Amino acid sequence: MIKELFQSVKSHFLKYASSLKVERHLFLRLEGSMM
């Protein structure tokens, strides 16, 4: 359930950040720290 929510947020964020490399890089770093 939480994983599905995270995937939904992740896909939405990737669409939003497709042109914002800084935000995307920051998000990937945040995701890496969570795992």
Phi and psi in degrees as GROMACS dihedral restraints (atoms count N, CA, C in turn):
[ dihedral_restraints ]
;  ai    aj    ak    al  type     phi  dphi    fc
    3     4     5     6     1   -65.2    20    10
    4     5     6     7     1   -38.4    20    10
    6     7     8     9     1   -63.3    20    10
    7     8     9    10     1   -40.3    20    10
    9    10    11    12     1   -63.3    20    10
   10    11    12    13     1   -42.2    20    10
   12    13    14    15     1   -62.3    20    10
   13    14    15    16     1   -43.2    20    10
   15    16    17    18     1   -63.1    20    10
   16    17    18    19     1   -42.2    20    10
   18    19    20    21     1   -62.4    20    10
   19    20    21    22     1   -39.8    20    10
   21    22    23    24     1   -63.7    20    10
   22    23    24    25     1   -46.9    20    10
   24    25    26    27     1   -63.4    20    10
   25    26    27    28     1   -41.7    20    10
   27    28    29    30     1   -62.3    20    10
   28    29    30    31     1   -47.6    20    10
   30    31    32    33     1   -64.1    20    10
   31    32    33    34     1   -41.3    20    10
   33    34    35    36     1   -63.3    20    10
   34    35    36    37     1   -42.6    20    10
   36    37    38    39     1   -67.4    20    10
   37    38    39    40     1   -38.9    20    10
   39    40    41    42     1   -64.3    20    10
   40    41    42    43     1   -36.8    20    10
   42    43    44    45     1   -62.8    20    10
   43    44    45    46     1   -44.0    20    10
   45    46    47    48     1   -67.5    20    10
   46    47    48    49     1   -38.7    20    10
   48    49    50    51     1   -92.9    20    10
   49    50    51    52     1     8.2    20    10
   51    52    53    54     1   -57.0    20    10
   52    53    54    55     1   -28.5    20    10
   54    55    56    57     1  -109.1    20    10
   55    56    57    58     1     4.6    20    10
   57    58    59    60     1  -118.2    20    10
   58    59    60    61     1    81.2    20    10
   60    61    62    63     1   -60.6    20    10
   61    62    63    64     1   -34.3    20    10
   63    64    65    66     1   -64.1    20    10
   64    65    66    67     1   -48.8    20    10
   66    67    68    69     1   -61.7    20    10
   67    68    69    70     1   -42.3    20    10
   69    70    71    72     1   -64.4    20    10
   70    71    72    73     1   -42.6    20    10
   72    73    74    75     1   -62.7    20    10
   73    74    75    76     1   -42.3    20    10
   75    76    77    78     1   -63.6    20    10
   76    77    78    79     1   -41.4    20    10
   78    79    80    81     1   -64.6    20    10
   79    80    81    82     1   -42.7    20    10
   81    82    83    84     1   -63.2    20    10
   82    83    84    85     1   -38.0    20    10
   84    85    86    87     1   -65.0    20    10
   85    86    87    88     1   -41.2    20    10
   87    88    89    90     1   -64.6    20    10
   88    89    90    91     1   -44.3    20    10
   90    91    92    93     1   -61.5    20    10
   91    92    93    94     1   -42.0    20    10
   93    94    95    96     1   -62.2    20    10
   94    95    96    97     1   -36.7    20    10
   96    97    98    99     1   -73.1    20    10
   97    98    99   100     1   -24.2    20    10
   99   100   101   102     1   -77.6    20    10
  100   101   102   103     1   -28.6    20    10
